[in-house]
């Protein structure tokens, strides 16, 4: 049985067009970081070759020339980091990378917290979901609408689910207390985003959304699912490990670099 993708047609209709920066020796995806106007995301092209130091250097030169003041990377695996570190990028944050197999039994699991209803997100649910995101994450990690849509569109198939109180009428744009975005590419699943309103934490909502995600992945034929979380988020790490996720060696890092404008030497 194949589960219907969630919000895929909508994501295709309004998918943010990725901006590609071609340096002549390598290409990157670029765009504002989390809706900012001065910080740019510099990301490898998915599925492309490893970035070379010269390609990163040229990219930074071009980004500096058009006025960006700082560049950040997405979460990078150890093998992806060298070209950025060689060009002055420094550590912003370390992330745990975890993985677990998707089992046949996952397809039959459907726990939901008492008083909470899980359902498919509609376009009008984006803003309430982003409010949950704002409450759940600090400023650096918060998504804007573009980032939310990119998370939905990052994989060929995606599932965007929300949690709502059952005593509230189910209507698009109503109260949202949690949400999750799960993606699938081939046999691999990705827990792209998970956020719970702090006032609803420790009520089983995160567990329910993760179980819902693995249930969908099992029905779609995925074999594994991966997720990352900040190293200092001990509660999230404990939850993932409790649900069978295993830490992967090396982890991931987010890097950043200041793009100070080039200075012209003054007169002697």
URGIWO-V682970 format. One record per residue. N is the residue number from 1. RES is the residue in one small letter. SS is DSSP state (hx for helix, st for strand, lp for the rest). NEAR is the number of other ideal C-beta (glycine too) atoms within 8 Angstrom. D_CENTER is the distance of its C-alpha to the mean C-alpha in Angstrom with 1 decimal. Layout:
# URGIWO-V682970
n=N res=RES ss=SS near=NEAR d_center=D_CENTER
n=N res=RES ss=SS near=NEAR d_center=D_CENTER
This chain:
# URGIWO-V682970
n=1 res=x ss=lp near=3 d_center=27.1
n=2 res=x ss=lp near=6 d_center=24.1
n=3 res=x ss=lp near=8 d_center=21.9
n=4 res=x ss=lp near=4 d_center=21.3
n=5 res=x ss=lp near=8 d_center=17.8
n=6 res=x ss=lp near=10 d_center=16.5
n=7 res=x ss=lp near=14 d_center=16.4
n=8 res=x ss=hx near=10 d_center=16.5
n=9 res=x ss=hx near=6 d_center=19.6
n=10 res=x ss=hx near=8 d_center=18.4
n=11 res=x ss=hx near=12 d_center=15.2
n=12 res=x ss=hx near=8 d_center=17.6
n=13 res=x ss=hx near=6 d_center=20.1
n=14 res=x ss=hx near=7 d_center=18.0
n=15 res=x ss=lp near=8 d_center=15.2
n=16 res=x ss=lp near=9 d_center=14.7
n=17 res=x ss=lp near=4 d_center=16.8
n=18 res=x ss=lp near=6 d_center=15.3
n=19 res=x ss=st near=7 d_center=17.7
n=20 res=x ss=st near=9 d_center=19.1
n=21 res=x ss=st near=12 d_center=21.1
n=22 res=x ss=st near=5 d_center=23.8
n=23 res=x ss=lp near=12 d_center=25.6
n=24 res=x ss=lp near=5 d_center=28.2
n=25 res=x ss=lp near=7 d_center=27.2
n=26 res=x ss=lp near=14 d_center=23.5
n=27 res=x ss=st near=9 d_center=20.8
n=28 res=x ss=st near=14 d_center=17.5
n=29 res=x ss=st near=13 d_center=14.9
n=30 res=x ss=st near=12 d_center=15.4
n=31 res=x ss=st near=10 d_center=14.7
n=32 res=x ss=st near=10 d_center=14.7
n=33 res=x ss=lp near=9 d_center=12.2
n=34 res=x ss=lp near=12 d_center=11.2
n=35 res=x ss=lp near=8 d_center=14.4
n=36 res=x ss=lp near=7 d_center=16.7
n=37 res=x ss=lp near=3 d_center=19.8
n=38 res=x ss=lp near=7 d_center=20.5
n=39 res=x ss=st near=12 d_center=17.3
n=40 res=x ss=st near=12 d_center=16.0
n=41 res=x ss=st near=13 d_center=13.0
n=42 res=x ss=st near=14 d_center=14.7
n=43 res=x ss=st near=9 d_center=12.8
n=44 res=x ss=st near=10 d_center=14.7
n=45 res=x ss=lp near=9 d_center=15.2
n=46 res=x ss=lp near=5 d_center=13.7
n=47 res=x ss=lp near=3 d_center=16.8
n=48 res=x ss=lp near=7 d_center=18.9
n=49 res=x ss=lp near=4 d_center=21.1
n=50 res=x ss=lp near=7 d_center=20.4
n=51 res=x ss=lp near=12 d_center=20.6
n=52 res=x ss=lp near=9 d_center=24.1
n=53 res=x ss=hx near=10 d_center=25.1
n=54 res=x ss=hx near=9 d_center=27.2
n=55 res=x ss=hx near=14 d_center=24.5
n=56 res=x ss=hx near=15 d_center=22.3
n=57 res=x ss=hx near=9 d_center=25.6
n=58 res=x ss=hx near=12 d_center=26.4
n=59 res=x ss=hx near=14 d_center=22.9
n=60 res=x ss=hx near=14 d_center=23.3
n=61 res=x ss=hx near=8 d_center=26.8
n=62 res=x ss=hx near=10 d_center=25.8
n=63 res=x ss=hx near=14 d_center=23.1
n=64 res=x ss=hx near=12 d_center=25.6
n=65 res=x ss=hx near=6 d_center=28.3
n=66 res=x ss=lp near=6 d_center=26.5
n=67 res=x ss=lp near=6 d_center=25.9
n=68 res=x ss=lp near=11 d_center=22.4
n=69 res=x ss=lp near=8 d_center=23.0
n=70 res=x ss=st near=11 d_center=20.1
n=71 res=x ss=st near=14 d_center=17.4
n=72 res=x ss=st near=12 d_center=14.2
n=73 res=x ss=lp near=13 d_center=12.3
n=74 res=x ss=lp near=6 d_center=8.8
n=75 res=x ss=lp near=9 d_center=9.0
n=76 res=x ss=st near=13 d_center=12.2
n=77 res=x ss=st near=9 d_center=14.5
n=78 res=x ss=hx near=6 d_center=18.1
n=79 res=x ss=hx near=6 d_center=19.5
n=80 res=x ss=hx near=11 d_center=17.4
n=81 res=x ss=lp near=11 d_center=18.3
n=82 res=x ss=hx near=8 d_center=22.0
n=83 res=x ss=hx near=13 d_center=22.2
n=84 res=x ss=hx near=14 d_center=20.2
n=85 res=x ss=hx near=8 d_center=22.2
n=86 res=x ss=lp near=7 d_center=25.3
n=87 res=x ss=lp near=11 d_center=24.7
n=88 res=x ss=lp near=6 d_center=24.5
n=89 res=x ss=lp near=10 d_center=20.8
n=90 res=x ss=st near=7 d_center=20.7
n=91 res=x ss=st near=7 d_center=18.4
n=92 res=x ss=st near=9 d_center=16.2
n=93 res=x ss=st near=9 d_center=14.6
n=94 res=x ss=st near=9 d_center=14.7
n=95 res=x ss=st near=13 d_center=12.2
n=96 res=x ss=st near=12 d_center=13.6
n=97 res=x ss=st near=13 d_center=12.6
n=98 res=x ss=st near=15 d_center=14.1
n=99 res=x ss=st near=10 d_center=15.3
n=100 res=x ss=st near=10 d_center=17.9
n=101 res=x ss=st near=6 d_center=20.0
n=102 res=x ss=lp near=12 d_center=19.9
n=103 res=x ss=lp near=6 d_center=23.5
n=104 res=x ss=hx near=5 d_center=25.9
n=105 res=x ss=hx near=7 d_center=26.4
n=106 res=x ss=hx near=12 d_center=22.8
n=107 res=x ss=hx near=8 d_center=23.9
n=108 res=x ss=hx near=6 d_center=26.5
n=109 res=x ss=lp near=9 d_center=24.6
n=110 res=x ss=lp near=7 d_center=24.1
n=111 res=x ss=lp near=8 d_center=24.3
n=112 res=x ss=lp near=8 d_center=23.7
n=113 res=x ss=lp near=10 d_center=24.6
n=114 res=x ss=lp near=4 d_center=27.9
n=115 res=x ss=lp near=6 d_center=27.7
n=116 res=x ss=st near=16 d_center=24.2
n=117 res=x ss=st near=9 d_center=23.5
n=118 res=x ss=st near=10 d_center=20.4
n=119 res=x ss=st near=8 d_center=20.2
n=120 res=x ss=st near=8 d_center=18.6
n=121 res=x ss=lp near=12 d_center=17.0
n=122 res=x ss=lp near=8 d_center=19.2
n=123 res=x ss=lp near=7 d_center=18.5
n=124 res=x ss=lp near=7 d_center=20.4
n=125 res=x ss=hx near=14 d_center=18.0
n=126 res=x ss=hx near=10 d_center=15.2
n=127 res=x ss=hx near=9 d_center=17.0
n=128 res=x ss=hx near=12 d_center=17.8
n=129 res=x ss=hx near=14 d_center=14.2
n=130 res=x ss=hx near=12 d_center=13.2
n=131 res=x ss=hx near=9 d_center=16.2
n=132 res=x ss=hx near=15 d_center=15.0
n=133 res=x ss=hx near=14 d_center=11.7
n=134 res=x ss=hx near=8 d_center=14.3
n=135 res=x ss=hx near=8 d_center=16.4
n=136 res=x ss=hx near=9 d_center=13.9
n=137 res=x ss=lp near=9 d_center=12.3
n=138 res=x ss=lp near=5 d_center=14.3
n=139 res=x ss=hx near=6 d_center=14.5
n=140 res=x ss=hx near=7 d_center=12.6
n=141 res=x ss=hx near=8 d_center=9.3
n=142 res=x ss=lp near=10 d_center=10.0
n=143 res=x ss=lp near=12 d_center=8.7
n=144 res=x ss=lp near=9 d_center=11.6
n=145 res=x ss=hx near=10 d_center=12.6
n=146 res=x ss=hx near=10 d_center=11.7
n=147 res=x ss=hx near=10 d_center=8.1
n=148 res=x ss=hx near=15 d_center=8.2
n=149 res=x ss=hx near=12 d_center=10.2
n=150 res=x ss=hx near=9 d_center=8.3
n=151 res=x ss=hx near=13 d_center=5.6
n=152 res=x ss=hx near=14 d_center=9.0
n=153 res=x ss=hx near=11 d_center=10.6
n=154 res=x ss=lp near=9 d_center=8.7
n=155 res=x ss=lp near=10 d_center=11.0
n=156 res=x ss=lp near=4 d_center=14.7
n=157 res=x ss=st near=10 d_center=14.6
n=158 res=x ss=st near=18 d_center=12.3
n=159 res=x ss=st near=14 d_center=13.2
n=160 res=x ss=st near=12 d_center=12.5
n=161 res=x ss=st near=16 d_center=14.7
n=162 res=x ss=st near=14 d_center=16.1
n=163 res=x ss=st near=16 d_center=18.6
n=164 res=x ss=st near=13 d_center=21.8
n=165 res=x ss=st near=9 d_center=25.1
n=166 res=x ss=lp near=7 d_center=27.7
n=167 res=x ss=lp near=4 d_center=30.4
n=168 res=x ss=lp near=8 d_center=28.6
n=169 res=x ss=lp near=4 d_center=29.4
n=170 res=x ss=lp near=7 d_center=26.7
n=171 res=x ss=lp near=5 d_center=26.3
n=172 res=x ss=lp near=7 d_center=23.4
n=173 res=x ss=lp near=8 d_center=22.3
n=174 res=x ss=lp near=11 d_center=23.7
n=175 res=x ss=lp near=7 d_center=22.6
n=176 res=x ss=lp near=13 d_center=19.1
n=177 res=x ss=lp near=13 d_center=18.7
n=178 res=x ss=st near=16 d_center=15.4
n=179 res=x ss=st near=17 d_center=12.8
n=180 res=x ss=st near=15 d_center=10.4
n=181 res=x ss=st near=14 d_center=8.5
n=182 res=x ss=st near=15 d_center=9.6
n=183 res=x ss=st near=14 d_center=10.0
n=184 res=x ss=st near=14 d_center=13.1
n=185 res=x ss=st near=8 d_center=14.5
n=186 res=x ss=lp near=4 d_center=18.1
n=187 res=x ss=lp near=6 d_center=18.7
n=188 res=x ss=st near=11 d_center=15.3
n=189 res=x ss=st near=15 d_center=12.8
n=190 res=x ss=st near=13 d_center=9.1
n=191 res=x ss=st near=12 d_center=8.1
n=192 res=x ss=st near=11 d_center=4.5
n=193 res=x ss=st near=11 d_center=5.4
n=194 res=x ss=st near=12 d_center=8.9
n=195 res=x ss=st near=13 d_center=11.2
n=196 res=x ss=st near=14 d_center=14.9
n=197 res=x ss=lp near=11 d_center=17.6
n=198 res=x ss=hx near=7 d_center=19.3
n=199 res=x ss=hx near=5 d_center=22.6
n=200 res=x ss=hx near=11 d_center=21.6
n=201 res=x ss=lp near=9 d_center=20.4
n=202 res=x ss=lp near=3 d_center=22.4
n=203 res=x ss=lp near=7 d_center=23.5
n=204 res=x ss=lp near=8 d_center=21.7
n=205 res=x ss=hx near=14 d_center=19.0
n=206 res=x ss=hx near=12 d_center=16.0
n=207 res=x ss=hx near=10 d_center=18.2
n=208 res=x ss=hx near=14 d_center=19.1
n=209 res=x ss=hx near=16 d_center=15.6
n=210 res=x ss=hx near=14 d_center=14.8
n=211 res=x ss=hx near=13 d_center=18.3
n=212 res=x ss=hx near=12 d_center=17.8
n=213 res=x ss=hx near=15 d_center=14.8
n=214 res=x ss=hx near=13 d_center=16.9
n=215 res=x ss=hx near=13 d_center=19.9
n=216 res=x ss=hx near=11 d_center=18.4
n=217 res=x ss=hx near=14 d_center=17.3
n=218 res=x ss=hx near=14 d_center=20.8
n=219 res=x ss=hx near=10 d_center=22.4
n=220 res=x ss=hx near=11 d_center=20.6
n=221 res=x ss=lp near=7 d_center=21.9
n=222 res=x ss=lp near=12 d_center=18.8
n=223 res=x ss=lp near=7 d_center=20.1
n=224 res=x ss=st near=11 d_center=17.3
n=225 res=x ss=st near=15 d_center=13.8
n=226 res=x ss=st near=12 d_center=11.5
n=227 res=x ss=st near=12 d_center=9.2
n=228 res=x ss=st near=10 d_center=8.8
n=229 res=x ss=st near=11 d_center=10.1
n=230 res=x ss=st near=10 d_center=12.1
n=231 res=x ss=lp near=9 d_center=15.6
n=232 res=x ss=lp near=4 d_center=17.4
n=233 res=x ss=lp near=8 d_center=15.8
n=234 res=x ss=hx near=6 d_center=18.7
n=235 res=x ss=hx near=6 d_center=18.5
n=236 res=x ss=hx near=10 d_center=15.1
n=237 res=x ss=hx near=11 d_center=16.3
n=238 res=x ss=hx near=8 d_center=19.6
n=239 res=x ss=hx near=11 d_center=18.2
n=240 res=x ss=hx near=12 d_center=16.2
n=241 res=x ss=hx near=11 d_center=19.4
n=242 res=x ss=hx near=6 d_center=21.6
n=243 res=x ss=lp near=10 d_center=19.9
n=244 res=x ss=lp near=7 d_center=20.6
n=245 res=x ss=lp near=10 d_center=17.6
n=246 res=x ss=st near=8 d_center=19.0
n=247 res=x ss=st near=9 d_center=18.0
n=248 res=x ss=lp near=9 d_center=17.8
n=249 res=x ss=lp near=4 d_center=20.0
n=250 res=x ss=lp near=7 d_center=18.8
n=251 res=x ss=lp near=12 d_center=15.3
n=252 res=x ss=st near=12 d_center=12.9
n=253 res=x ss=st near=12 d_center=13.4
n=254 res=x ss=st near=13 d_center=12.3
n=255 res=x ss=st near=14 d_center=15.4
n=256 res=x ss=st near=11 d_center=17.1
n=257 res=x ss=st near=12 d_center=20.5
n=258 res=x ss=st near=7 d_center=22.9
n=259 res=x ss=lp near=11 d_center=24.3
n=260 res=x ss=lp near=7 d_center=27.8
n=261 res=x ss=lp near=5 d_center=30.1
n=262 res=x ss=lp near=5 d_center=32.6
n=263 res=x ss=lp near=5 d_center=35.9
n=264 res=x ss=lp near=4 d_center=39.3
n=265 res=x ss=lp near=3 d_center=42.0
n=266 res=x ss=lp near=3 d_center=44.7
n=267 res=x ss=lp near=2 d_center=48.4
n=268 res=x ss=lp near=1 d_center=50.1
